[in-house]
Amino acid sequence: MSATRATAILGLLALGACAQIGAEPVPRMDFSVAPEQLEAGPYAAAYQRTFERSLTEAPFEFGSMSVVATEDGQLNTYQFFPCQGGQGVCSGGPQGPAGRLYRSPDHYVLTGLHGRTFWLGYGGDGYVERNDTYVSLAWNARSLGTGDGTSGPLETPYPH
């Protein structure tokens, strides 16, 4: 008999000595209770903000911007410009009336212009608040295609 085979037989005999012959069977585990649910609400909001901020444009990131909102059935447009050395936001041009810009966790809040509060979110959306009524708005940086409208048409001889 080889040494390897003898070692294997001795090992099996040693394991057999550990067996519980005639003892109580191992009780069944009860897996009917679900694991405790984690409170993910605060974390989900923080991750959503981080995701949105990393992949979308922030208001005034590229300078002046245009805002469009439908109020009382009319389409209103507003132009906002950083002014006063970056301390304010002016309406209509860099020398126009100035408002104040605040930050909330989800919005840039522009107050003091046109009798409204503008809630500017990341990525080009938000709300206009007037007399406790909120309507949706859309915004875009003027350098990204919302300029003064004096440029030529985008028509080309190529079909599109």
C-alpha positions in Angstrom: 0.0 0.0 0.0 1.4 3.4 -0.9 1.9 6.2 1.6 -0.7 8.4 -0.3 -3.4 5.8 -0.1 -2.7 5.1 3.6 -2.9 8.9 4.4 -6.3 9.1 2.5 -7.7 6.1 4.4 -6.6 7.6 7.8 -8.2 10.9 6.8 -11.5 9.3 6.0 -11.5 7.4 9.3 -10.8 10.6 11.2 -13.7 12.4 9.5 -15.9 9.4 10.2 -15.2 9.8 13.9 -16.6 13.3 13.8 -20.0 12.1 12.4 -23.0 12.5 14.7 -24.5 9.0 14.7 -27.9 8.9 16.3 -27.8 12.6 17.2 -30.5 15.2 16.6 -30.8 16.3 13.0 -29.7 19.8 12.1 -32.7 22.1 12.3 -34.0 23.6 9.1 -33.2 27.2 8.5 -36.2 29.6 8.2 -35.6 31.9 5.2 -39.2 33.2 5.1 -38.2 36.6 6.7 -37.0 39.1 4.1 -33.8 41.0 4.8 -34.4 44.4 6.4 -35.0 47.1 3.8 -32.5 49.9 3.6 -33.7 53.5 3.7 -32.4 54.6 0.3 -34.5 57.8 -0.1 -31.9 60.3 0.9 -29.2 58.5 -1.0 -31.2 58.3 -4.1 -31.8 62.0 -4.2 -28.1 62.7 -3.7 -27.1 60.3 -6.4 -29.7 61.8 -8.8 -28.3 65.3 -8.2 -24.7 64.1 -8.7 -25.7 62.3 -11.9 -27.6 65.3 -13.3 -24.9 67.8 -12.5 -22.2 65.7 -14.1 -24.0 65.1 -17.3 -26.1 68.3 -18.0 -25.5 72.0 -18.3 -25.9 74.3 -15.4 -27.7 77.7 -15.8 -25.3 80.5 -16.8 -22.5 77.9 -17.3 -21.9 79.4 -20.8 -22.8 83.0 -20.0 -26.1 84.7 -21.0 -29.2 82.6 -21.5 -32.7 82.8 -22.9 -35.8 81.5 -21.1 -39.2 80.6 -22.7 -42.4 80.0 -20.8 -46.1 79.9 -21.6 -48.1 82.0 -19.1 -51.8 82.6 -19.5 -51.7 81.2 -23.0 -49.0 83.6 -24.2 -45.4 82.6 -25.0 -43.1 84.8 -23.0 -39.3 85.0 -23.6 -36.7 86.5 -21.3 -33.0 87.1 -21.8 -30.7 87.0 -18.7 -27.1 88.1 -18.6 -24.5 87.8 -15.8 -23.7 91.4 -14.7 -22.2 93.5 -11.9 -19.0 91.6 -12.0 -20.7 88.2 -11.5 -22.7 89.5 -8.5 -26.0 89.8 -10.2 -28.1 88.7 -13.2 -29.5 91.4 -15.5 -32.6 91.2 -17.7 -32.5 92.3 -21.4 -28.8 93.1 -21.4 -25.7 93.6 -19.2 -27.0 97.1 -18.3 -30.6 96.1 -17.6 -32.4 95.7 -14.3 -30.6 93.3 -11.9 -32.0 90.4 -9.9 -30.4 88.1 -7.4 -29.4 84.5 -8.0 -29.6 81.9 -5.2 -28.8 78.2 -5.1 -31.1 75.5 -3.8 -30.1 71.8 -3.9 -31.9 71.3 -7.2 -32.3 74.8 -8.8 -30.7 78.1 -9.4 -33.4 80.6 -8.1 -33.5 84.0 -9.8 -35.6 86.6 -8.0 -36.3 90.3 -8.5 -37.0 90.4 -12.2 -40.3 90.8 -14.1 -42.3 90.2 -10.9 -41.5 86.5 -11.0 -39.2 83.9 -9.5 -37.4 81.7 -12.0 -36.5 78.2 -10.8 -33.7 77.2 -13.3 -32.8 73.5 -13.1 -29.9 71.7 -14.7 -30.2 70.6 -18.3 -32.5 73.4 -19.6 -35.8 73.1 -17.6 -37.4 74.7 -14.6 -40.4 76.7 -13.4 -41.6 80.3 -13.4 -43.4 81.3 -10.2 -45.9 84.1 -10.2 -48.6 84.7 -7.6 -48.0 81.2 -6.2 -48.6 79.7 -9.6 -45.9 77.6 -11.3 -45.5 77.0 -15.0 -42.8 75.1 -16.8 -40.0 76.9 -18.6 -37.2 75.9 -21.0 -33.8 77.7 -21.1 -30.7 77.5 -23.2 -27.4 79.4 -23.3 -27.5 82.1 -25.9 -24.1 80.9 -27.2 -25.6 77.5 -28.0 -28.2 78.8 -30.5 -30.5 81.2 -28.9 -28.8 84.4 -30.1 -30.3 87.6 -31.3 -31.7 86.0 -34.5 -29.6 88.1 -36.9 -27.7 85.1 -38.3 -28.6 83.6 -41.6 -30.9 80.6 -42.1 -29.6 77.1 -41.5 -30.8 75.9 -44.9 -28.3 74.1 -47.0 -28.5 72.6 -50.5 -28.3 69.2 -49.0 -31.5 67.2 -48.1 -32.2 66.8 -44.5 
